[in-house]
Amino acid sequence: MTYRRRIVDDLLDELFPHLAAISLEGAKGVGKTATASQRATTVLDLAEPGLRLSIAANWGYVAEVPPPVLIDEWQLEPSVWDRVRQAVDEDSTGGRFLLAGSAGVAPGVRIHSGAGRIVSLPMRPLSFAERGVGDPSISLRALLNGERPSISGASEVKLPHYVDEILRSGFPGIRELPERARGMQLDGYLARIVERELPENGVTVRRPAALREWLAAYGAATATDASYSRILDAATPGESDKPSRQTVSGYREHLTRIFVLDPIPAWIPSFSPLNRLTHSPKHHLVDPALAARLVGVSKDALLRGEGGGLIARPDTNTWLGALFESLVAQSVRVYAQACEAQVGHLRTRDNTREIDLIVEASDRRLIAIEIKLSGSVSDKDVRHLNWLREKLGDRVIERVVLHAGPYAYRRPDGVAVIPLALLAP
């Protein structure tokens, strides 16, 4: 398969010549190994038991082979991390080690943090711009830099195409498969999480079916900040023998640690007149295709407004709207990382104000983003964006509505209305 260049490749090209060790971190299947392999002379795959035993018995081996060295699935032999850290202490020349892993080490296994020696670089599934769908032309970086780029153009990508992309997923090895094979692969991916990934990371799953139901309820809560007790109730309707909160909290912690859950944190600004903001994260799986598969919904059903019935929506949006928001959030987080920006969401505790995404640069300037299925944007749709601009002034460098319609334009009030397919890094 021909390698498709990723946005993170630009970051690696910029950073790796100057940094001795970089750890690519993300869920299984996002493409870490393929990306790291593009710049490795030696590849050590620790999923091979014989190699793993050999390296465990030879402390110095990883520093003796020709660099750059890719150490894949490093967490299966955690001592490798400490060996790389020590090697960097001995020689901090750039471009020596790439580590790839889909999980942290098992509970109870201690390693040094690697701070100052090993830089972590998150990697997510393919963003929309990386999928080769449409022709993105409006740069998030330009928006964040305050360049006020022209907001114009039209996209041929329509709502059914976005639904296709939600269901195909952003996992490079899954999305190109025929529909039935793709569904089986997604089912296998989810089964592996429950049956292998968590146990391999020291988590005892006594009731796999209950965990699967909890994951389905979490998927149904996509793009909400529903309480975890509400998600548990939705996963176990009418059951008196529910998993304990401690058990579910443990599952949630480990599913986040292996990057299956990818919640968006609440944006809590510093030095700001805003107060009484919620601290609850917004729920997202690493890919909305997993949420759709867990709940069990087809393209036609999504277009009819069905699905996601385990969690009642707090507003009039359909569950397709929630999955589209998750697709947008996945992409925006990839673009924001390339700009050294952070992504959060804003909601007031009384639920009177909500903004889907806040992209904040290191200098505290920010873009406020609302997400809509429809390309028709009214004054009501942008009222929270304009409220935030009134509160924070020029710190809000851009107000944006990302949507699934065809046209890009700037409203008279300055809000940029942009189809997701036209948004570039």
Disulfide bonds with the S-S distance in Angstrom:
none
